[in-house]
C-alpha cells in the first residue's frame, strides 16, 4: 500500500515497504515486519535505520526487544521539499554543463559510428530492419562470388517487393549470372559482374540508408560490422552505380 507513492518521493522499495507496513499495522519488531513484507530480518534493520535518519519512523525498547513505529506521515512533505531542492540543483548543474556537452556532441556527430552484430539474433535484427522497416528505396548487396551468394529468405525478398525496393546485386565473378539476370526483372533487382580491377570485393557488403555493412551475411554464420556514415554510404552508392550502368 502506497509503495509507488513512497518510491516516487525518494524512498527505495525496501524502505517504502517497511514504512508502509508500520503505517498499516502499527508498531512492530523487525521479525514481525520481515514476515509481513517478505524482507529479510537483517535488511529490515537496514531499512529501518535509514527511515529513522529520515525522521519517518522511531524505535523504542520493550521487554528487551526493539520495536519500530511510523511517525506522522505529514513528515513526508519534508521529503517532497527535499526532492524539489535536489531537482533545482540538478537543473542548475545541467544548465551549466549543457553548452560543453553540446560542443562535445557536435564535434563527434559527423564521425562514423560502428556496431557489431552476429549470430541468429544479429541476423534477425539486421535483416528484419533492412527488408521490413528500412525506408531506403534501394539496397546494394556486394559479394565476392555470385555462386556462393546465399539469397535472403523468401519472406525477406517478398517484403522488398511489396515495398517496391530495388536491389542492386554485384559480384566479382559467378557462372550463375545468367540465371540471376533471368529473375532480375521479376524480383526488382539488377545483378552485375564487375571486374576486380575496377572494384575488388573482399567481403560481403550491404549498403542501405546511411549504413555500410561488412562481414559474412549468410544466416548460418552471420557476423558483420555496421558503419553508420552518410558520406561513406553516399560515396559507395555513387561508385557502384557508375560501374553498373
LUMVEXRO-97564 format. One record per residue: x, y, z of N, C-alpha, C in turn; chain; residue number from 1. Coordinates in Angstrom, 2 decimals. Layout:
N
- nc1/nc2/nc3/cac1/cac2/cac3/cc1/cc2/cc3/cadena/num
- X/Y/Z/X/Y/Z/X/Y/Z/A/NUM
...
***
This chain:
245
- nc1/nc2/nc3/cac1/cac2/cac3/cc1/cc2/cc3/cadena/num
- 0.84/-1.20/0.00/0.00/0.00/0.00/0.87/1.25/0.00/A/1
- 0.63/2.14/-0.91/1.38/3.38/-1.07/2.84/3.18/-1.46/A/2
- 3.21/1.98/-1.89/4.62/1.72/-2.21/5.09/2.64/-3.34/A/3
- 4.32/2.70/-4.42/4.72/3.52/-5.57/4.86/4.99/-5.16/A/4
- 3.88/5.49/-4.40/3.93/6.89/-3.99/5.16/7.18/-3.14/A/5
- 5.50/6.25/-2.25/6.66/6.45/-1.39/7.96/6.40/-2.18/A/6
- 8.02/5.48/-3.16/9.21/5.41/-4.01/9.34/6.69/-4.83/A/7
- 8.22/7.21/-5.32/8.25/8.46/-6.10/8.77/9.62/-5.25/A/8
- 8.54/9.55/-3.93/9.01/10.61/-3.05/10.49/10.49/-2.72/A/9
- 11.10/9.35/-3.09/12.54/9.21/-2.88/12.97/8.04/-2.03/A/10
- 12.03/7.28/-1.46/12.41/6.08/-0.71/12.75/4.96/-1.69/A/11
- 13.64/4.06/-1.28/13.82/2.88/-2.12/12.70/1.88/-1.79/A/12
- 12.59/0.82/-2.56/11.44/-0.09/-2.41/11.40/-0.73/-1.02/A/13
- 12.57/-1.12/-0.50/12.61/-1.73/0.82/12.16/-0.77/1.91/A/14
- 12.65/0.47/1.84/12.23/1.48/2.82/10.73/1.72/2.73/A/15
- 10.23/1.79/1.50/8.80/2.03/1.30/7.97/0.90/1.90/A/16
- 8.39/-0.34/1.72/7.63/-1.47/2.24/7.64/-1.50/3.77/A/17
- 8.78/-1.20/4.37/8.86/-1.18/5.84/7.99/-0.07/6.40/A/18
- 8.09/1.13/5.83/7.30/2.26/6.32/5.80/2.00/6.12/A/19
- 5.43/1.46/4.94/4.03/1.17/4.67/3.48/0.13/5.65/A/20
- 4.29/-0.87/5.97/3.85/-1.90/6.92/3.59/-1.30/8.29/A/21
- 4.46/-0.40/8.74/4.28/0.22/10.06/3.07/1.14/10.06/A/22
- 2.81/1.83/8.94/1.62/2.67/8.85/0.35/1.83/8.93/A/23
- 0.38/0.68/8.23/-0.83/-0.13/8.11/-1.12/-0.95/9.36/A/24
- -0.06/-1.53/9.98/-0.29/-2.47/11.09/0.14/-1.92/12.45/A/25
- 0.78/-0.76/12.45/1.23/-0.21/13.71/2.61/-0.70/14.11/A/26
- 3.01/-0.38/15.34/4.37/-0.71/15.81/4.61/-2.21/15.71/A/27
- 5.88/-2.54/15.44/6.22/-3.95/15.24/7.72/-4.15/15.40/A/28
- 8.09/-5.39/15.68/9.51/-5.75/15.76/10.03/-6.03/14.36/A/29
- 11.33/-6.15/14.25/11.93/-6.44/12.94/11.44/-7.78/12.40/A/30
- 11.26/-8.77/13.30/10.79/-10.10/12.87/9.39/-10.02/12.31/A/31
- 8.52/-9.23/12.98/7.14/-9.09/12.51/7.09/-8.37/11.16/A/32
- 7.90/-7.35/11.03/7.95/-6.62/9.75/8.45/-7.55/8.65/A/33
- 9.45/-8.36/8.96/10.02/-9.29/7.97/8.95/-10.26/7.47/A/34
- 8.10/-10.76/8.37/7.05/-11.69/7.96/6.01/-11.02/7.07/A/35
- 5.67/-9.77/7.39/4.64/-9.07/6.62/5.12/-8.59/5.25/A/36
- 6.42/-8.36/5.13/6.94/-7.78/3.88/7.76/-8.76/3.06/A/37
- 8.09/-9.93/3.64/8.99/-10.89/2.98/10.37/-10.30/2.73/A/38
- 10.76/-9.37/3.57/12.11/-8.81/3.54/12.92/-9.49/4.64/A/39
- 14.16/-9.83/4.36/15.00/-10.46/5.36/15.14/-9.60/6.61/A/40
- 15.23/-10.23/7.76/15.26/-9.50/9.04/16.44/-8.53/9.10/A/41
- 17.59/-8.96/8.61/18.76/-8.08/8.61/18.51/-6.84/7.75/A/42
- 17.87/-7.05/6.60/17.57/-5.92/5.71/16.53/-4.99/6.33/A/43
- 15.60/-5.58/7.12/14.60/-4.74/7.79/15.30/-3.73/8.69/A/44
- 16.29/-4.19/9.46/17.04/-3.28/10.32/17.73/-2.18/9.50/A/45
- 18.29/-2.58/8.35/18.98/-1.61/7.49/18.01/-0.54/7.00/A/46
- 16.84/-0.98/6.51/15.87/-0.02/6.01/15.30/0.83/7.16/A/47
- 15.08/0.21/8.31/14.53/0.93/9.45/15.50/2.03/9.90/A/48
- 16.79/1.71/9.98/17.78/2.71/10.38/17.80/3.89/9.40/A/49
- 17.65/3.59/8.11/17.60/4.65/7.12/16.37/5.53/7.32/A/50
- 15.23/4.90/7.62/14.00/5.66/7.85/14.07/6.49/9.12/A/51
- 14.78/5.97/10.13/14.97/6.74/11.37/15.77/8.01/11.07/A/52
- 16.83/7.87/10.26/17.64/9.03/9.90/16.83/10.05/9.12/A/53
- 15.86/9.57/8.34/15.00/10.48/7.58/13.91/11.11/8.45/A/54
- 13.77/10.61/9.70/12.78/11.15/10.61/11.38/10.61/10.38/A/55
- 11.27/9.48/9.66/9.96/8.95/9.31/9.47/7.88/10.28/A/56
- 10.39/7.21/10.98/9.98/6.24/11.99/10.87/6.43/13.22/A/57
- 10.45/5.83/14.30/11.26/5.86/15.53/11.30/4.46/16.11/A/58
- 12.22/4.24/17.03/12.32/2.92/17.65/12.24/3.07/19.17/A/59
- 11.83/2.00/19.82/11.77/2.00/21.28/12.00/0.56/21.75/A/60
- 12.38/0.44/23.01/12.67/-0.89/23.58/11.58/-1.27/24.55/A/61
- 11.18/-2.53/24.46/10.14/-3.03/25.35/10.44/-4.50/25.66/A/62
- 10.61/-4.81/26.95/10.94/-6.17/27.38/12.15/-6.72/26.62/A/63
- 13.17/-5.85/26.55/14.45/-6.22/25.92/14.33/-6.50/24.42/A/64
- 13.27/-5.99/23.82/13.11/-6.14/22.37/12.96/-4.76/21.74/A/65
- 13.49/-4.63/20.51/13.42/-3.37/19.79/12.18/-3.37/18.90/A/66
- 11.39/-2.31/19.02/10.21/-2.15/18.19/10.32/-0.85/17.39/A/67
- 9.60/-0.81/16.27/9.59/0.38/15.43/8.15/0.86/15.26/A/68
- 8.00/2.18/15.12/6.68/2.75/14.83/6.83/3.85/13.79/A/69
- 5.81/4.01/12.97/5.82/5.07/11.97/5.48/6.39/12.64/A/70
- 6.20/7.44/12.25/5.87/8.77/12.75/4.85/9.41/11.83/A/71
- 4.40/10.61/12.19/3.34/11.30/11.47/3.66/11.37/9.97/A/72
- 2.79/10.81/9.09/3.06/10.82/7.64/3.16/12.22/7.04/A/73
- 2.69/13.24/7.80/2.83/14.60/7.29/4.29/15.00/7.15/A/74
- 5.17/14.24/7.84/6.61/14.49/7.71/7.11/14.17/6.30/A/75
- 6.31/13.42/5.55/6.69/13.10/4.16/6.80/14.36/3.32/A/76
- 6.13/15.43/3.74/6.24/16.68/2.99/7.68/17.17/2.96/A/77
- 8.42/16.85/4.03/9.83/17.25/4.04/10.59/16.55/2.92/A/78
- 10.20/15.27/2.65/10.84/14.55/1.54/10.55/15.24/0.22/A/79
- 9.30/15.68/0.07/8.92/16.35/-1.16/9.71/17.65/-1.34/A/80
- 9.86/18.40/-0.24/10.65/19.62/-0.31/12.11/19.32/-0.66/A/81
- 12.61/18.22/-0.11/14.00/17.82/-0.41/14.15/17.47/-1.88/A/82
- 13.15/16.72/-2.43/13.21/16.37/-3.85/13.19/17.62/-4.72/A/83
- 12.38/18.60/-4.33/12.32/19.84/-5.08/13.67/20.55/-5.08/A/84
- 14.33/20.59/-3.91/15.65/21.23/-3.83/16.65/20.49/-4.70/A/85
- 16.60/19.14/-4.65/17.53/18.35/-5.45/17.31/18.58/-6.94/A/86
- 16.05/18.66/-7.36/15.73/18.90/-8.77/16.22/20.27/-9.22/A/87
- 16.06/21.27/-8.35/16.55/22.60/-8.70/18.06/22.60/-8.84/A/88
- 18.74/21.86/-7.93/20.20/21.77/-8.00/20.64/21.05/-9.27/A/89
- 19.91/19.95/-9.62/20.23/19.21/-10.83/20.01/20.07/-12.08/A/90
- 18.94/20.85/-12.05/18.67/21.73/-13.19/19.79/22.74/-13.37/A/91
- 20.30/23.27/-12.26/21.41/24.21/-12.32/22.66/23.55/-12.89/A/92
- 22.95/22.32/-12.41/24.12/21.59/-12.89/24.00/21.31/-14.39/A/93
- 22.82/20.86/-14.82/22.61/20.54/-16.24/22.72/21.79/-17.10/A/94
- 22.14/22.90/-16.62/22.19/24.14/-17.39/23.63/24.60/-17.59/A/95
- 24.46/24.44/-16.55/25.86/24.85/-16.65/26.66/23.91/-17.54/A/96
- 26.32/22.61/-17.51/27.09/21.62/-18.26/26.65/21.49/-19.72/A/97
- 25.41/21.87/-20.03/24.85/21.63/-21.36/25.69/22.22/-22.49/A/98
- 26.17/23.47/-22.40/26.97/24.00/-23.52/28.20/23.15/-23.83/A/99
- 28.88/22.67/-22.79/30.07/21.83/-23.02/29.67/20.48/-23.62/A/100
- 28.56/19.91/-23.14/28.09/18.63/-23.67/27.70/18.77/-25.15/A/101
- 27.02/19.86/-25.50/26.62/20.07/-26.89/27.84/20.25/-27.78/A/102
- 28.87/20.94/-27.27/30.11/21.11/-28.03/30.75/19.76/-28.33/A/103
- 30.81/18.89/-27.30/31.38/17.55/-27.49/30.57/16.74/-28.49/A/104
- 29.23/16.81/-28.36/28.37/16.04/-29.26/28.55/16.50/-30.69/A/105
- 28.53/17.81/-30.91/28.66/18.34/-32.27/30.02/18.01/-32.88/A/106
- 31.05/17.96/-32.04/32.38/17.64/-32.53/32.46/16.20/-33.03/A/107
- 31.68/15.31/-32.40/31.74/13.88/-32.76/30.58/13.42/-33.62/A/108
- 29.62/14.30/-33.88/28.40/13.89/-34.58/28.69/13.37/-35.98/A/109
- 29.70/13.93/-36.64/29.98/13.53/-38.02/30.94/12.35/-38.13/A/110
- 31.41/11.85/-37.00/32.30/10.70/-37.04/31.49/9.42/-37.28/A/111
- 32.02/8.50/-38.09/31.29/7.24/-38.33/31.06/6.47/-37.03/A/112
- 29.89/5.87/-36.89/29.58/5.04/-35.74/29.63/3.58/-36.16/A/113
- 30.27/2.74/-35.35/30.45/1.34/-35.70/29.77/0.42/-34.69/A/114
- 29.05/-0.60/-35.20/28.39/-1.58/-34.35/28.67/-2.98/-34.91/A/115
- 28.63/-3.98/-34.04/28.90/-5.36/-34.44/27.68/-6.22/-34.13/A/116
- 27.28/-7.04/-35.11/26.15/-7.96/-34.94/26.59/-9.36/-35.36/A/117
- 26.11/-10.37/-34.65/26.49/-11.73/-35.03/25.44/-12.72/-34.56/A/118
- 25.53/-13.93/-35.12/24.63/-14.99/-34.71/23.20/-14.80/-35.19/A/119
- 22.33/-15.69/-34.73/20.93/-15.68/-35.17/20.23/-14.39/-34.76/A/120
- 20.52/-13.93/-33.53/19.88/-12.70/-33.05/20.30/-11.51/-33.90/A/121
- 21.60/-11.42/-34.19/22.10/-10.32/-35.02/21.53/-10.38/-36.42/A/122
- 21.43/-11.58/-36.97/20.86/-11.75/-38.33/19.42/-11.24/-38.37/A/123
- 18.62/-11.65/-37.40/17.21/-11.24/-37.39/17.08/-9.74/-37.25/A/124
- 17.87/-9.16/-36.35/17.77/-7.72/-36.11/18.12/-6.92/-37.36/A/125
- 19.24/-7.27/-38.00/19.69/-6.53/-39.17/18.79/-6.78/-40.36/A/126
- 18.53/-8.04/-40.68/17.77/-8.37/-41.87/16.31/-7.90/-41.76/A/127
- 15.71/-8.05/-40.59/14.35/-7.58/-40.43/14.25/-6.08/-40.64/A/128
- 15.28/-5.38/-40.17/15.24/-3.93/-40.37/15.41/-3.58/-41.85/A/129
- 16.43/-4.16/-42.50/16.70/-3.83/-43.90/15.51/-4.18/-44.78/A/130
- 14.96/-5.36/-44.61/13.94/-5.86/-45.54/12.51/-5.45/-45.16/A/131
- 12.27/-5.19/-43.87/10.90/-4.86/-43.46/10.71/-3.39/-43.09/A/132
- 11.69/-2.80/-42.41/11.46/-1.50/-41.78/12.22/-0.33/-42.39/A/133
- 13.32/-0.60/-43.07/14.14/0.50/-43.60/13.36/1.32/-44.63/A/134
- 13.48/2.65/-44.58/12.81/3.49/-45.57/13.59/3.61/-46.88/A/135
- 14.72/2.92/-46.99/15.54/3.02/-48.20/14.78/2.54/-49.43/A/136
- 14.99/3.21/-50.57/14.34/2.81/-51.82/15.23/1.85/-52.62/A/137
- 16.51/1.75/-52.21/17.45/0.83/-52.86/18.32/0.16/-51.81/A/138
- 18.68/-1.08/-52.07/19.60/-1.81/-51.21/20.71/-2.37/-52.09/A/139
- 21.94/-2.08/-51.75/23.10/-2.56/-52.50/23.69/-3.77/-51.78/A/140
- 23.85/-4.87/-52.52/24.45/-6.08/-51.95/25.65/-6.46/-52.81/A/141
- 26.83/-6.55/-52.22/28.05/-6.91/-52.94/28.63/-8.18/-52.33/A/142
- 28.97/-9.14/-53.18/29.55/-10.40/-52.72/30.73/-10.75/-53.62/A/143
- 31.75/-11.41/-53.09/32.91/-11.77/-53.92/32.54/-12.71/-55.07/A/144
- 31.73/-13.74/-54.77/31.39/-14.75/-55.77/29.87/-14.95/-55.77/A/145
- 29.24/-14.68/-56.90/27.80/-14.80/-57.01/27.33/-16.24/-56.77/A/146
- 28.16/-17.21/-57.15/27.79/-18.62/-56.99/27.70/-19.02/-55.51/A/147
- 28.40/-18.27/-54.65/28.37/-18.57/-53.21/27.34/-17.73/-52.46/A/148
- 26.66/-16.88/-53.19/25.72/-15.96/-52.55/24.51/-16.71/-52.00/A/149
- 24.24/-16.52/-50.73/23.06/-17.12/-50.09/21.95/-16.09/-50.09/A/150
- 21.01/-16.27/-51.00/19.93/-15.29/-51.14/19.11/-15.20/-49.87/A/151
- 18.60/-14.01/-49.55/17.75/-13.86/-48.36/16.53/-14.78/-48.45/A/152
- 15.98/-15.10/-47.31/14.80/-15.97/-47.26/13.65/-15.36/-48.07/A/153
- 12.78/-16.19/-48.60/11.67/-15.69/-49.41/10.85/-14.60/-48.73/A/154
- 10.60/-14.73/-47.43/9.79/-13.72/-46.75/10.49/-12.36/-46.76/A/155
- 11.83/-12.38/-46.74/12.57/-11.12/-46.79/12.51/-10.52/-48.19/A/156
- 12.74/-11.36/-49.21/12.68/-10.86/-50.59/11.28/-10.34/-50.91/A/157
- 10.27/-11.06/-50.45/8.89/-10.63/-50.71/8.58/-9.29/-50.04/A/158
- 9.20/-9.07/-48.88/8.98/-7.80/-48.19/9.51/-6.64/-49.01/A/159
- 10.68/-6.84/-49.66/11.22/-5.79/-50.52/10.31/-5.54/-51.72/A/160
- 9.81/-6.62/-52.29/8.94/-6.48/-53.46/7.66/-5.73/-53.11/A/161
- 7.09/-6.03/-51.96/5.87/-5.35/-51.55/6.11/-3.85/-51.38/A/162
- 7.31/-3.52/-50.91/7.63/-2.10/-50.68/8.26/-1.46/-51.92/A/163
- 8.41/-2.24/-52.99/9.00/-1.74/-54.24/10.41/-1.19/-54.03/A/164
- 11.20/-1.92/-53.25/12.59/-1.55/-53.01/13.48/-2.28/-54.02/A/165
- 14.31/-1.55/-54.73/15.17/-2.14/-55.74/16.45/-2.67/-55.11/A/166
- 16.88/-3.86/-55.57/18.12/-4.46/-55.10/19.18/-4.38/-56.20/A/167
- 20.35/-3.86/-55.84/21.49/-3.85/-56.76/22.47/-4.89/-56.25/A/168
- 22.58/-6.01/-56.94/23.42/-7.13/-56.53/24.66/-7.17/-57.41/A/169
- 25.84/-7.11/-56.81/27.10/-7.02/-57.55/28.08/-8.07/-57.04/A/170
- 28.82/-8.69/-57.96/29.84/-9.67/-57.59/31.04/-9.51/-58.52/A/171
- 32.17/-10.06/-58.11/33.35/-10.04/-58.96/33.36/-11.19/-59.96/A/172
- 32.64/-12.25/-59.62/32.56/-13.39/-60.54/31.32/-14.20/-60.21/A/173
- 30.99/-15.15/-61.14/29.85/-16.01/-60.89/29.29/-16.58/-62.18/A/174
- 29.36/-17.89/-62.31/28.85/-18.55/-63.52/27.32/-18.52/-63.57/A/175
- 26.71/-18.23/-62.45/25.24/-18.23/-62.39/24.64/-16.88/-62.75/A/176
- 25.42/-15.97/-63.30/24.93/-14.63/-63.59/23.70/-14.65/-64.50/A/177
- 23.69/-15.53/-65.49/22.55/-15.56/-66.42/21.26/-15.98/-65.72/A/178
- 21.37/-16.92/-64.80/20.19/-17.35/-64.04/19.65/-16.20/-63.19/A/179
- 20.56/-15.43/-62.60/20.13/-14.28/-61.80/19.47/-13.24/-62.70/A/180
- 20.08/-12.97/-63.86/19.52/-11.96/-64.76/18.12/-12.32/-65.24/A/181
- 17.86/-13.62/-65.41/16.53/-14.05/-65.84/15.46/-13.68/-64.83/A/182
- 15.85/-13.66/-63.56/14.87/-13.38/-62.49/14.90/-11.93/-62.02/A/183
- 15.86/-11.16/-62.55/16.04/-9.79/-62.07/14.79/-8.94/-62.16/A/184
- 14.17/-8.94/-63.33/13.01/-8.07/-63.51/11.88/-8.47/-62.57/A/185
- 11.67/-9.77/-62.42/10.60/-10.26/-61.56/10.86/-9.91/-60.09/A/186
- 12.13/-9.89/-59.71/12.47/-9.65/-58.32/12.91/-8.21/-58.07/A/187
- 12.67/-7.33/-59.05/13.02/-5.92/-58.93/14.49/-5.78/-58.51/A/188
- 15.34/-6.41/-59.30/16.76/-6.49/-58.95/17.61/-6.24/-60.19/A/189
- 18.81/-5.76/-59.97/19.78/-5.64/-61.06/21.05/-6.35/-60.61/A/190
- 21.43/-7.41/-61.33/22.61/-8.20/-60.96/23.71/-7.96/-61.97/A/191
- 24.92/-7.67/-61.47/26.04/-7.35/-62.35/27.31/-8.03/-61.86/A/192
- 28.20/-8.29/-62.82/29.55/-8.77/-62.53/30.51/-7.61/-62.84/A/193
- 31.32/-7.25/-61.87/32.31/-6.18/-62.05/33.71/-6.77/-61.88/A/194
- 34.56/-6.47/-62.81/35.93/-6.97/-62.77/36.65/-6.47/-61.52/A/195
- 37.50/-7.33/-60.96/38.24/-6.96/-59.75/39.11/-5.73/-59.95/A/196
- 39.57/-5.52/-61.18/40.43/-4.36/-61.42/39.69/-3.04/-61.22/A/197
- 38.38/-3.07/-61.34/37.58/-1.86/-61.14/37.06/-1.76/-59.71/A/198
- 36.68/-2.90/-59.14/36.18/-2.92/-57.77/36.41/-4.30/-57.17/A/199
- 37.37/-4.40/-56.29/37.68/-5.68/-55.67/36.81/-5.86/-54.42/A/200
- 35.92/-6.85/-54.49/35.02/-7.09/-53.36/35.64/-8.18/-52.48/A/201
- 36.12/-7.78/-51.32/36.83/-8.70/-50.44/35.90/-9.45/-49.49/A/202
- 34.77/-8.85/-49.18/33.86/-9.46/-48.21/32.42/-9.07/-48.55/A/203
- 31.48/-9.80/-48.02/30.07/-9.46/-48.23/29.81/-8.04/-47.74/A/204
- 29.05/-7.31/-48.51/28.78/-5.91/-48.17/27.32/-5.57/-48.51/A/205
- 26.67/-4.87/-47.62/25.33/-4.36/-47.88/25.33/-2.87/-47.55/A/206
- 24.78/-2.08/-48.45/24.68/-0.63/-48.22/23.20/-0.25/-48.25/A/207
- 22.73/0.37/-47.19/21.33/0.79/-47.11/21.27/2.06/-46.26/A/208
- 20.44/2.97/-46.66/20.35/4.27/-45.98/21.75/4.86/-45.82/A/209
- 22.14/5.19/-44.58/23.46/5.75/-44.31/24.39/4.71/-43.71/A/210
- 24.11/3.44/-43.97/24.85/2.36/-43.32/25.60/1.49/-44.32/A/211
- 26.82/1.08/-43.93/27.59/0.11/-44.69/27.83/-1.10/-43.79/A/212
- 27.45/-2.25/-44.28/27.55/-3.50/-43.52/28.62/-4.37/-44.16/A/213
- 29.62/-4.81/-43.38/30.70/-5.64/-43.90/30.82/-6.92/-43.07/A/214
- 31.04/-8.06/-43.73/31.28/-9.30/-42.99/30.74/-10.50/-43.73/A/215
- 30.14/-11.41/-42.99/29.54/-12.62/-43.55/28.04/-12.54/-43.35/A/216
- 27.29/-12.53/-44.45/25.85/-12.29/-44.33/25.01/-13.56/-44.43/A/217
- 25.65/-14.72/-44.56/24.86/-15.95/-44.58/24.27/-16.18/-43.19/A/218
- 23.06/-16.74/-43.15/22.35/-16.90/-41.89/23.08/-17.84/-40.93/A/219
- 23.76/-18.85/-41.46/24.37/-19.88/-40.62/25.55/-19.36/-39.82/A/220
- 26.30/-18.40/-40.36/27.45/-17.86/-39.63/27.53/-16.34/-39.75/A/221
- 26.40/-15.72/-39.50/26.27/-14.27/-39.64/27.19/-13.54/-38.66/A/222
- 28.01/-12.63/-39.19/28.89/-11.80/-38.35/29.29/-10.58/-39.16/A/223
- 28.82/-9.41/-38.76/29.06/-8.21/-39.56/29.37/-7.01/-38.68/A/224
- 30.09/-6.07/-39.27/30.25/-4.74/-38.68/29.38/-3.78/-39.48/A/225
- 28.71/-2.88/-38.80/27.89/-1.87/-39.46/28.48/-0.50/-39.17/A/226
- 28.82/0.22/-40.22/29.34/1.57/-40.08/28.26/2.55/-40.52/A/227
- 27.90/3.45/-39.63/26.89/4.46/-39.96/27.61/5.75/-40.34/A/228
- 27.55/6.09/-41.62/28.19/7.30/-42.12/27.50/7.70/-43.42/A/229
- 26.79/8.81/-43.39/26.06/9.26/-44.57/27.02/9.52/-45.74/A/230
- 28.18/10.09/-45.44/29.12/10.43/-46.51/29.71/9.18/-47.15/A/231
- 30.13/8.21/-46.32/30.69/6.97/-46.87/29.65/6.20/-47.68/A/232
- 28.43/6.13/-47.16/27.37/5.41/-47.87/27.08/6.06/-49.21/A/233
- 27.04/7.38/-49.23/26.76/8.10/-50.48/27.86/7.85/-51.51/A/234
- 29.13/7.93/-51.09/30.25/7.70/-51.99/30.22/6.27/-52.53/A/235
- 29.90/5.32/-51.65/29.88/3.91/-52.05/28.79/3.66/-53.09/A/236
- 27.60/4.19/-52.82/26.49/4.01/-53.77/26.82/4.64/-55.13/A/237
- 27.42/5.83/-55.10/27.76/6.51/-56.35/28.77/5.71/-57.15/A/238
- 29.78/5.18/-56.45/30.81/4.40/-57.13/30.23/3.14/-57.76/A/239
- 29.41/2.41/-57.02/28.83/1.18/-57.53/27.87/1.47/-58.70/A/240
- 27.09/2.53/-58.55/26.13/2.88/-59.62/26.86/3.21/-60.91/A/241
- 27.99/3.91/-60.80/28.73/4.28/-62.02/29.33/3.07/-62.72/A/242
- 29.59/2.00/-61.97/30.20/0.81/-62.54/29.18/-0.19/-63.08/A/243
- 27.90/0.02/-62.73/26.87/-0.93/-63.15/25.90/-0.35/-64.17/A/244
- 26.28/0.80/-64.70/25.41/1.42/-65.71/25.34/0.55/-66.96/A/245
***
